[in-house]
């Protein structure tokens, strides 16, 4: 598989387009596989695959910040985040198969960033010393871009920690380069060995559009399923890519048919460079609600959430006056399971843009303050 890092190597772009996009590439990294590049319909300027991977000049708009969810506050050491009691994140790679233009961790791909770590020995020691951690998410960057030998070293080290039950691999390689799986029998053997009946490996796929579900991608997922891995999918709502109910619904249904059901749909984080990809909370809810009108129950399992600095907040409903939310997970134990009510704002993009209903401190409904705790439900960061 060939990876392309220069716009000059994409003949479908005009010289004028390359020149206009050069400052964007200087600010935010560019990379794509030739397989994924071939999915683009170059006759359509609004092609969603093109929007996902080819830079746009308006990425340079002054909007958002690089660490929109303040992941720095949850970093306990280089390469390790621990926000919720039972979940730890290992940032084990600082490269992806391609760079989504709307990425919320684009800071990792900048030259002066050192958040990810190749040496995870201290991270393993930290997890081993915290028996409350039952769920470890390998992320970055894309873990499947690591060599199979290195990935096996990481997985085997985690399997030696008795209280780690679930290992999750966050990846978009199944969309960007399914041949990473199809052409590597050793990788399949690794899944067969370490995804056991009592302790599964979950592959948290990242398909954003139904056109990414090619025959090769489906075959790739099938190999992983047959090797014992559990498939699921999560994606953000992104303007110009999947911000249409039938596009989202079509993807949900196809994912359910191939054994990779939808898990979370994220409200895109207010990350620097993401101005052209933003969808408001209200519009996002309307798209999501309409998408859930179709398909079987398995195709309608997704939750619409935002990964806020304070926790994972589900967007439950919107009416003429209010937006109703609930903490699925929270960093502060007192917020776990809390129900929130904010005034409706059709322009609001993030929790911080919303105004709480008068009489509710921070939007929290006090009569829901003692609901059963929800923080034991595993959720990705």
Secondary structure, DSSP 8 states (H G I E B T S, - for coil): --EE--GGG-TTS-HHHHHHHHHHHHHS---EEHHHHTT--TT-TT-HHHHHHS--GGGGSS-SBTTTT-GGGGEEETTEEEEETTEEEEEEES--SS--TT-TTGGGGSTT---S-S--HHHHHHHHT-TT--EEEEEES-GGGS-HHHHHHHHHHHHTSTT--EEEEEE-HHHH-THHHHT-HHHHHHHHHHS-SSS-EEEEE---SGGG--HHHHHHHHHHHHTT-EEEEEEEE-TTTT-SHHHHHHHHHHHHHTT--EEEEEE---BTT-GGG---HHHHHHHHHHHTTSS-GGGG--EEEEEETTEEEEEEEE-SSEEEEEEEEESSGGGTT-EEEEE--TT--SGGG--B-TTSGGGB-GGGTT----TTS----
